[in-house]
Amino acid sequence: MGQPVSKVWVADNGDGTYKNPVINADYSDPDAIRVGDDYYMISSSFNHVPVLPILQSKDLVNWQLIGHALKKLPSPHFDTVRHGGGVWAPSIRYHNNEFYIYYPDPDFGIYLIKSKNINGPWTEPIMVEAGKGLIDPCPLWDDNGKAYLVHAYAGSRAGIKSIIVVKELNKEGTKVVDDAVMVYDGHELDPTIEGPKFYKRNGYYYIFAPAGGVNTGWQTVLRSKNIYGPYERKVVMDQGSTTINGPHQGAWVNTKTGEHWFLHFQDKDAYGRVVHLQPMKWINDWPVIGEDKDGDGKGEPVTTYKKPNVGKTYSVTTVADSDEFNTTKLGLQWQWQANPKEGWAYPTSSGSLRMFSVYQADSINSIWNSPNILAQKLPAEGFSAKLKVTFRPKFKNEKFGLVIFGSDYAFISIEKGDDGLYIVCRENIKADKNGVESDEATFLVKGNTFWLEVRMEQNGIYSFGFSDDDKQEMKVVKKHIARPGRWVGAKLGIFCLRNNITNDTGYADIDWIRIEPAK
């Protein structure tokens, strides 16, 4: 810990309270555990590489990204961009002095990786069960030594959804050893029930599961004295009178002082699924999440609340966003659109990131399937992201760009033309259909060093700006509207591309990228 604190979002109010979201970025489908004094959280990563982000906190409010459990996705399938594929909602548990992460790939099956240390090394993925549409797995080791797995189904692959099943595992938790038992059918009361998390308390088996869809849903909890049911059902949190839509899917954790808390996401469209922290209590062996204003056992999410009592006070920390590129490794906030290849980008001894232009046949028309977009999650609703870059292309049509990338996208780029370098702003409003980009504006510029900027407003509206002199007087280009990607929020990215096959290439040296409040 000890990295710079974000300038655009800090959840810790500094007065013993916090504000939601505790992580104002797209760490969707969170699951979390406490091991000793530390809390660890993981989230979905879909097709983005590295895979399975791991976050750490001492107090459930101040989080840092400390690594990724997987360096890449299976090759060659994920050497190309697979929008919305890859790693869906995972779960993390600590058992027999080892960390276990179960994660689904909806096109292949359910996997397990293990490590004795949260920082790795992690084992190679073990196929727990192969199959299409098996999603959102979570294990439970019972008091009698048996192990079980709960999971849901993705209708897009399995042809069925809104049901929860339990399967027995071998004692090692590495293989399913028995047929599925359907323990809950949510079609009538809990459509699209999914994301189950398995717990045991006071002789009850509990399945915490979101229902009703990510934008409009609620948090359901099922309980039974028998692992296979029948299960009772109760809604324990919904939006109520608040502005926090669809509050659900997450993790129950406790503190050493005996408090109970619940981490969950809120879907904020282009900003993705941000992470909230809710107080939680047990009444008559049912959890109540958030504030129970009506006394009916169903809570509403809080926006500001006293911080968890963890026995100590810790310093303010946040997930990284800005990057000076002064170390020998990429910042952990960066991910590629697919498995990276040697030669895409290198940290340099001069304190910059060198991106070489990568061949892509249709890069002059569309970057929709470009695997070498290096991107991070949007860090807040409003912000400015500005970078300094020196661009030295070798061939016509080489380009370096700054992009807001979702189901459609827009970017500002430096491109080599017949008579010099141009600043070009382009957009594609039909990226999911491989639509052709259109030029918004084109400017002939001088020199090789430039400052590019994107300014994001509170409602997802953003605009680009550029400068080609040391005064950095930014010329602002037309506004655009950010759109979410496939199961993810829009991302802030950079890229370097060419459309000709050669044995050499130009490059861009990115000196820094700084994320600050929008002016």
For each residue, the residues with C-beta under 8 A, 3 or more apart:
1: 64 315 317
2:
3: 64 317 320
4: 320 322
5: 10 316 317 318
6: 9 10 318 319 320 321 322 379 380 515
7: 322 515 516 517
8: 321 379 380 382 383 515 516 517
9: 6 24 25 318 379 380
10: 5 6 316 318
11: 18 19 20 21 22 23 24 61 62 318
12: 18 61 62 307 316
13: 16 17 18 19 304
14: 316
15:
16: 13 306 307
17: 13 304 305 306 307
18: 11 12 13 22 61 277 304 305 306 307
19: 11 13 303 304
20: 11 244 276 277 301 302 303 304 305
21: 11 24 266 274 275 276
22: 11 18 60 61 63 263 275 276 277
23: 11 27 55 63 274 275 319
24: 9 11 21 271 274 379 380 381
25: 9 271 272 274 275 319 377 378 379 380 489
26: 271 272 273 274 377 378 488 489 491
27: 23 30 41 43 53 55 265 273 274 275 377
28: 43 44 89 265 272 273 487 488
29: 43 44 88 89 90 136 195 249 265 273
30: 27 41 42 43 249 250 251 263 264 265 275
31: 41 42 43 89 90 91 92 138 197 250 251
32: 39 40 41 42 92 250 251 253 263
33: 39 40 92 93 94 251 253
34: 38 39 40 253 254 255
35: 38 40 94 99 118
36:
37: 58 256 310
38: 34 35 56 57 58 118
39: 32 33 34 56 57 58 59 60 253
40: 32 33 34 35 54 55 56 92 99 118
41: 27 30 31 32 54 55 56 57 63 92 251 263 275
42: 30 31 32 52 53 54 55 69 90 91 92 101
43: 27 28 29 30 31 52 53 55 90 275
44: 28 29 87 88 89 90 487
45: 48 49 50 51 52 53 68 86 87 335
46: 84 85 86 87 88 486 487 488
47: 73 78 81 82 83 84 85 86 337 338
48: 45 51 86 335 336 337 375 488
49: 45 71 72 73 78 335 336 337 338 339 340
50: 45 53 68 70 71 72 335
51: 45 48 68 69 70 71 72 73 86 87
52: 42 43 45 68 69 70 87 90 101 103 113
53: 27 42 43 45 50 65 67 68 332
54: 40 41 42 65 66 67 68 69 118
55: 23 27 40 41 42 43 63 64 65 66 319
56: 38 39 40 41 63 64 66 118
57: 38 39 41 60 61 62 63 64 317
58: 37 38 39 62 310 312 314
59: 39 62 307 308 310 312 313 314
60: 22 39 57 253 255 261 263 277 307 308 310
61: 11 12 18 22 57 277 307 308
62: 11 12 57 58 59 314 315 316 317 318
63: 22 23 41 55 56 57 275 317 318 319
64: 1 3 55 56 57 317 318 319 320
65: 53 54 55 319 320 332 333
66: 54 55 56 118 119 332
67: 53 54 118 119 120 332
68: 45 50 51 52 53 54 71 332
69: 42 51 52 54 101 113 115 120 122
70: 50 51 52 73 87 113 122 125
71: 49 50 51 68
72: 49 50 51 75 78 339 340
73: 47 49 51 70 77 78 86 87 338 339
74: 77 78 108 125
75: 72 78 79 339
76: 79 80
77: 73 74 80 82
78: 47 49 72 73 74 75 82 85 86 338 339
79: 75 76 338 339 341 371
80: 76 77 338 369 371
81: 47 337 338 368 369 370 371
82: 47 77 78 85 86 338
83: 47 432 485 486
84: 46 47 485 486 487 488
85: 46 47 78 82 105 106 107
86: 45 46 47 48 51 73 78 82 105
87: 44 45 46 51 52 70 73 90 103 104 105
88: 29 44 46 103 104 105 106 135 136 154 487
89: 28 29 31 44 103 104 135 136 194 195 249
90: 29 31 42 43 44 52 87 101 102 103 104 137
91: 31 42 101 102 103 136 137 138 139 197
92: 31 32 33 40 41 42 99 100 101
93: 33 99 100 102 138 139 141
94: 33 35 97 98 99 100
95: 98 100 139 141 173
96:
97: 94 116
98: 94 95 114 115 116
99: 35 40 92 93 94 114 115 116 117 118
100: 92 93 94 95 112 113 114 139 173
101: 42 52 69 90 91 92 112 113 114 122
102: 90 91 93 110 111 112 128 137 138 139 149
103: 52 87 88 89 90 91 110 111 113 137
104: 87 88 89 90 109 110 111 134 135 136 137 151
105: 85 86 87 88 108 109 111
106: 85 88 132 133 134 135 154 156 157
107: 85 132 157
108: 74 105 127 130 132
109: 104 105 127 128 129 130 131 132 134
110: 102 103 104 127 128 129 131 134 137 149 151 176
111: 102 103 104 105 125 126 127 128
112: 100 101 102 125 126 128 173 174
113: 52 69 70 100 101 103 122 123 124 125 126
114: 98 99 100 101 122 123
115: 69 98 99 118 119 120 121 122 123
116: 97 98 99
117: 99 120 121
118: 35 38 40 54 56 66 67 99 115
119: 66 67 115
120: 67 69 115 117
121: 115 117
122: 69 70 101 113 114 115
123: 113 114 115 126
124: 113
125: 70 74 111 112 113
126: 111 112 113 123 174
127: 108 109 110 111 130
128: 102 109 110 111 112 137 149 169 173 174 175 176
129: 109 110 134 149 167 175 176
130: 108 109 127
131: 109 110 134 158
132: 106 107 108 109 157 158
133: 106 153 154 155 156 157 158 159 160
134: 104 106 109 110 129 131 137 151 153 154 158
135: 88 89 104 106 151 152 153 154 194
136: 29 88 89 91 104 151 152 194 195 196
137: 90 91 102 103 104 110 128 134 149 150 151
138: 31 91 93 102 149 150 151 196 197 198
139: 91 93 95 100 102 147 148 149 169 173 198
140: 147 148 149 150 198 199 200 205 227
141: 93 95 145 146 147 173
142: 145 146 147 148 200 227
143: 200
144:
145: 141 142 171
146: 141 142 168 171
147: 139 140 141 142 168 169 170 171 172 173
148: 139 140 142 166 167 168 169 198 227
149: 102 110 128 129 137 138 139 140 166 167 168 169 173 176 198
150: 137 138 140 164 165 166 167 183 196 197 198 207
151: 104 110 134 135 136 137 138 164 165 167 196
152: 135 136 161 163 164 165 193 194 195 196 209
153: 133 134 135 157 158 160 161 163 165 194
154: 88 106 133 134 135 157 158 161
155: 133 158 159 160 161 162
156: 106 133
157: 106 107 132 133 153 154
158: 131 132 133 134 153 154 155 161
159: 133 155
160: 133 153 155 163
161: 152 153 154 155 158 192 194
162: 155 185 186 187 190 191 192 193 194 211
163: 152 153 160 182 184 185 186 187 193
164: 150 151 152 182 183 184 186 193 196 207 209 222
165: 150 151 152 153 180 181 182 183
166: 148 149 150 180 181 183 227 228
167: 129 148 149 150 151 176 177 178 179 180 181
168: 146 147 148 149 176 177 178
169: 128 139 147 148 149 172 173 174 175 176 177
170: 147 173 174 175 177
171: 145 146 147
172: 147 169 175
173: 95 100 112 128 139 141 147 149 169 170
174: 112 126 128 169 170
175: 128 129 169 170 172
176: 110 128 129 149 167 168 169
177: 167 168 169 170
178: 167 168
179: 167
180: 165 166 167
181: 165 166 167 228 229
182: 163 164 165 185
183: 150 164 165 166 207 222 224 228 229 231
184: 163 164 190 193 207 209 222 229 231 233
185: 162 163 182 188
186: 162 163 164 189 190 191 192 193 209 211 220
187: 162 163 191
188: 185
189: 186 211 233
190: 162 184 186 193 209 211 212 220 233
191: 162 186 187 211 212 213
192: 161 162 186 211 212 213 217
193: 152 162 163 164 184 186 190 196 209 210 211 220
194: 89 135 136 152 153 161 162 209 210 211 249
195: 29 89 136 152 209 210 248 249
196: 136 138 150 151 152 164 193 207 208 209
197: 31 91 138 150 207 208 209 250 251 252
198: 138 139 140 148 149 150 205 206 207
199: 140 205 206 207 208 252
200: 140 142 143 203 204 205 206
201: 204 206 282 285
202: 285
203: 200 225
204: 200 201 223 224 225 285
205: 140 198 199 200 223 224 225 226 227 231
206: 198 199 200 201 221 222 223 287
207: 150 164 183 184 196 197 198 199 221 222 223 231
208: 196 197 199 219 220 221 250 252 287
209: 152 164 184 186 190 193 194 195 196 197 220 221 222 249
210: 193 194 195 214 217 218 219 220 246 248 249 264
211: 162 186 189 190 191 192 193 194 217 218 220 248
212: 190 191 192 216 217 218 246 248
213: 191 192 216 217 246
214: 210 217 246 249 265 267 273
215: 245 246 267
216: 212 213 239 245 246
217: 192 210 211 212 213 214 238 246 248
218: 210 211 212 235 237 238 239 246 247 248
219: 208 210 235 236 237 238 247 248 249 262 264 289
220: 186 190 193 208 209 210 211 233 234 235 236 248
221: 206 207 208 209 233 234 235 236 286 287
222: 164 183 184 206 207 209 231 232 233
223: 204 205 206 207 231 232 234 285 286
224: 183 204 205 227 228 229 230 231 232
225: 203 204 205
226: 205 229 230
227: 140 142 148 166 205 224
228: 166 181 183 224
229: 181 183 184 224 226
230: 224 226
231: 183 184 205 207 222 223 224
232: 222 223 224
233: 184 189 190 220 221 222
234: 220 221 223 286 297 298
235: 218 219 220 221 238 298
236: 219 220 221 286 287 288 289 297 298 299
237: 218 219 247 248 262 264 278 288 289 290 298 299 300 301
238: 217 218 219 235 247 298 300
239: 216 218 242 243 244 245 246 247 300 301
240: 293 298 299 300 301
241: 293 300
242: 239 247 300 301 303
243: 239
244: 20 239 247 266 276 300 301 303
245: 215 216 239 266 267
246: 210 212 213 214 215 216 217 218 239 266 267
247: 218 219 237 238 239 242 244 264 266 276 278 290 301
248: 195 210 211 212 217 218 219 220 237 264 265
249: 29 30 89 194 195 209 210 214 219 264 265
250: 30 31 32 197 208 262 263 264 265 275
251: 30 31 32 33 41 197 262 263 264
252: 197 199 208 260 261 262 280 287
253: 32 33 34 39 60 260 261 262 263
254: 34 258 259 260 261
255: 34 60 258 259 260 261 308 309 310 311
256: 37 310 311
257: 309 310 311
258: 254 255
259: 254 255 279 308 309
260: 252 253 254 255 279 280 281 282 287
261: 60 252 253 254 255 277 278 279 280 308
262: 219 237 250 251 252 253 277 278 279 280 287 289 290
263: 22 30 32 41 60 250 251 253 275 276 277 278
264: 30 210 219 237 247 248 249 250 251 275 276 278 289
265: 27 28 29 30 214 248 249 250 273 274 275 276
266: 21 244 245 246 247 273 274 276 301
267: 214 215 245 246 272 273
268: 271 272 273 274 381 489
269: 460 484 489
270: 378 406 460 481 482 483 484 489 490
271: 24 25 26 268 274 378 381 460 482 489 490
272: 25 26 28 267 268 377 378 484 488 489 490
273: 26 27 28 29 214 265 266 267 268 489
274: 21 23 24 25 26 27 265 266 268 271
275: 21 22 23 25 27 30 41 43 63 250 263 264 265
276: 20 21 22 244 247 263 264 265 266 301
277: 18 20 22 60 61 261 262 263 305 308
278: 237 247 261 262 263 264 289 290 299 301 302
279: 259 260 261 262 289 290 291 302 305
280: 252 260 261 262 287 288 289 290
281: 260 287 288
282: 201 260 285 286 287 288
283: 286 288 297
284: 297
285: 201 202 204 223 282
286: 221 223 234 236 282 283 297
287: 206 208 221 236 252 260 262 280 281 282
288: 236 237 280 281 282 283 292 297 298 299
289: 219 236 237 262 264 278 279 280 299
290: 237 247 262 278 279 280 299 300 301 302
291: 279 299 300 301 302
292: 288 295 296 297 298 299 300
293: 240 241 300
294: 298
295: 292
296: 292
297: 234 236 283 284 286 288 292
298: 234 235 236 237 238 240 288 292 294
299: 236 237 240 278 288 289 290 291 292
300: 237 238 239 240 241 242 244 290 291 292 293
301: 20 237 239 240 242 244 247 266 276 278 290 291
302: 20 278 279 290 291 305
303: 19 20 242 244
304: 13 17 18 19 20
305: 17 18 20 277 279 302
306: 16 17 18
307: 12 16 17 18 59 60 61
308: 59 60 61 255 259 261 277
309: 255 257 259
310: 37 58 59 60 255 256 257 314
311: 255 256 257
312: 58 59
313: 59
314: 58 59 62 310 317
315: 1 62
316: 5 10 12 14 62
317: 1 3 5 57 62 63 64 314
318: 5 6 9 10 11 62 63 64 321
319: 6 23 25 55 63 64 65 333 379
320: 3 4 6 64 65 323 331 332 333
321: 6 8 318 333 376 379 515
322: 4 6 7 512 513 514 515 516
323: 320 331 333 334 353 512 513
324: 351 512
325: 331 347 348 351 352 353 510 511 512 513
326: 351
327: 331 347
328: 347
329: 347
330: 334 345 347 353 374
331: 320 323 325 327 334 376
332: 53 65 66 67 68 320
333: 65 319 320 321 323 376 377
334: 323 330 331 374 375 376
335: 45 48 49 50 374 375 376
336: 48 49 339 340 344 371 372 373 374 375
337: 47 48 49 81 370 371 372 373 375
338: 47 49 73 78 79 80 81 82 371
339: 49 72 73 75 78 79 336 371
340: 49 72 336 344 345 371 372
341: 79 344 358 372
342:
343: 356 358
344: 336 340 341 355 356 358 372 374
345: 330 340 353 354 355 356 372 374
346: 353 354
347: 325 327 328 329 330 352 353 354
348: 325 351 352 353 354 509
349:
350: 509
351: 324 325 326 348 511
352: 325 347 348 390 509 510 511
353: 323 325 330 345 346 347 348 509 510
354: 345 346 347 348 507 508 509 510
355: 344 345 372 374 400 494 495 496 507 508 510
356: 343 344 345 496 505 506 507
357: 393 398 399 400 496 497 498 505 506 507 508
358: 341 343 344 370 372 496 497 498 505
359: 363 497 498 499 500 501 502 505
360: 363 367 369 370 497 498 499
361: 499
362: 365 366 369 499
363: 359 360 366 367 370 397 399 497 498 499
364: 397 499
365: 362 436 437
366: 362 363 369 428 431 434 435 436 437
367: 360 363 370 373 401 403 405 409 411 428 437 495 497
368: 81 409 428 431 432 434
369: 80 81 360 362 366 434
370: 81 337 358 360 363 367 373 495 497
371: 79 80 81 336 337 338 339 340
372: 336 337 340 341 344 345 355 358 495 496 497
373: 336 337 367 370 403 405 491 493 494 495
374: 330 334 335 336 344 345 355 493 494 495
375: 48 334 335 336 337 403 405 491 492 493 494
376: 321 331 333 334 335 379 491 492 493
377: 25 26 27 272 333 489 491 492
378: 25 26 270 271 272 383 456 482 489 490 491 492
379: 6 8 9 24 25 319 321 376 383 492 515
380: 6 8 9 24 25 383 456
381: 24 268 271 456 458 459
382: 8 456 457 458 517 518
383: 8 378 379 380 455 456 515 516 517 518
384: 453 454 455 456 515 516 517 518 519
385: 402 453 454 456 492 513 514 515
386: 451 452 453 513 514 516
387: 402 451 452 453 494 510 511 512 513 514
388: 449 450 451 510 511 512
389: 400 414 449 450 451 452 508 509 510 511
390: 352 448 449 450 508 509 511
391: 400 414 421 448 449 450 506 507 508
392: 448 506 507 508 509
393: 357 398 399 400 416 421 498 506
394: 398 502 504 505 506
395: 398 416 498 500 502 506
396: 416 417 418 500
397: 363 364 415 416 498 499 500
398: 357 393 394 395 415 416 496 497 498 505 506
399: 357 363 393 413 414 415 416 424 496 497 498
400: 355 357 389 391 393 413 414 494 495 496 508
401: 367 411 412 413 414 494 495 496 497
402: 385 387 411 412 413 452 453 454 464 492 493 494
403: 367 373 375 409 410 411 492 493 494 495
404: 409 410 411 454 456 462 480 482 490 491 492 493
405: 367 373 375 409 411 485 490 491 492 493
406: 270 409 431 482 483 484 485 488 489 490 491
407: 431 432 483 484 485 486
408: 427 428 429 430 431 432 483
409: 367 368 403 404 405 406 427 428 431 483 490
410: 403 404 425 426 427 428 440 462 464 480
411: 367 401 402 403 404 405 425 426 427 464 495
412: 401 402 423 424 425 452 454 464 465 466 477
413: 399 400 401 402 423 424 425 426
414: 389 391 399 400 401 421 422 423 424 445 450 452 508
415: 397 398 399 421 422 423 424
416: 393 395 396 397 398 399 420 421 422 506
417: 396 420 421 422
418: 396
419: 444
420: 416 417 444 445 446
421: 391 393 414 415 416 417 444 445 448
422: 414 415 416 417 442 443 444 445
423: 412 413 414 415 441 442 443 445 450 466 468
424: 399 412 413 414 415 439 441 442 443
425: 410 411 412 413 439 440 441 442 464 477 478
426: 410 411 413 437 438 439 440
427: 408 409 410 411 437 438 440 480
428: 366 367 368 408 409 410 431 435 436 437 438
429: 408 435
430: 408 433 434 435
431: 366 368 406 407 408 409 428 434 435
432: 83 368 407 408 486
433: 430
434: 366 368 369 430 431
435: 366 428 429 430 431
436: 365 366 428
437: 365 366 367 426 427 428
438: 426 427 428
439: 424 425 426 442
440: 410 425 426 427 477 478
441: 423 424 425 477 478
442: 422 423 424 425 439
443: 422 423 424 466 475
444: 419 420 421 422
445: 414 420 421 422 423 450 466 468
446: 420 468
447: 450 468 469
448: 390 391 392 421
449: 388 389 390 391 468
450: 388 389 390 391 414 423 445 447 466 467 468
451: 386 387 388 389 466 467 468 472 474
452: 386 387 389 402 412 414 464 465 466
453: 384 385 386 387 402 464 465 466 474
454: 384 385 402 404 412 462 463 464 465 492
455: 383 384 462 463 464 465 476 518 519
456: 378 380 381 382 383 384 385 404 460 461 462 482 518
457: 382 460 461 462 518
458: 381 382
459: 381
460: 269 270 271 456 457 481 482 483 490
461: 456 457 479 480 481 482
462: 404 410 454 455 456 457 479 480 481 482
463: 454 455 476 477 478 479 480
464: 402 410 411 412 425 452 453 454 455 476 477
465: 412 452 453 454 455 474 475 476 477
466: 412 423 443 445 450 451 452 453 474 475 477
467: 450 451 471 472 473 474 475
468: 423 445 446 447 449 450 451
469: 447 472 473
470:
471: 467
472: 451 467 469
473: 467 469
474: 451 453 465 466 467
475: 443 465 466 467
476: 455 463 464 465
477: 412 425 440 441 463 464 465 466
478: 425 440 441 463
479: 461 462 463
480: 404 410 427 461 462 463
481: 270 460 461 462
482: 270 271 378 404 406 456 460 461 462 490
483: 270 406 407 408 409 460 490
484: 269 270 272 406 407 488 489 490
485: 83 84 405 406 407 488 489 490 491
486: 46 83 84 407 432
487: 28 44 46 84 88
488: 26 28 46 48 84 272 406 484 485 491
489: 25 26 268 269 270 271 272 273 377 378 406 484 485
490: 270 271 272 378 404 405 406 409 460 482 483 484 485
491: 26 373 375 376 377 378 404 405 406 485 488
492: 375 376 377 378 379 385 402 403 404 405 454
493: 373 374 375 376 402 403 404 405
494: 355 373 374 375 387 400 401 402 403 510 513
495: 355 367 370 372 373 374 400 401 403 411
496: 355 356 357 358 372 398 399 400 401 506 507 508
497: 357 358 359 360 363 367 370 372 398 399 401
498: 357 358 359 360 363 393 395 397 398 399 502 505 506
499: 359 360 361 362 363 364 397
500: 359 395 396 397
501: 359
502: 359 394 395 498 505
503:
504: 394
505: 356 357 358 359 394 398 498 502
506: 356 357 391 392 393 394 395 398 416 496 498
507: 354 355 356 357 391 392 496
508: 354 355 357 389 390 391 392 400 414 496
509: 348 350 352 353 354 389 390 392
510: 325 352 353 354 355 387 388 389 494 513
511: 325 351 352 387 388 389 390
512: 322 323 324 325 387 388
513: 322 323 325 385 386 387 494 510
514: 322 385 386 387
515: 6 7 8 321 322 379 383 384 385
516: 7 8 322 383 384 386
517: 7 8 382 383 384
518: 382 383 384 455 456 457
519: 384 455
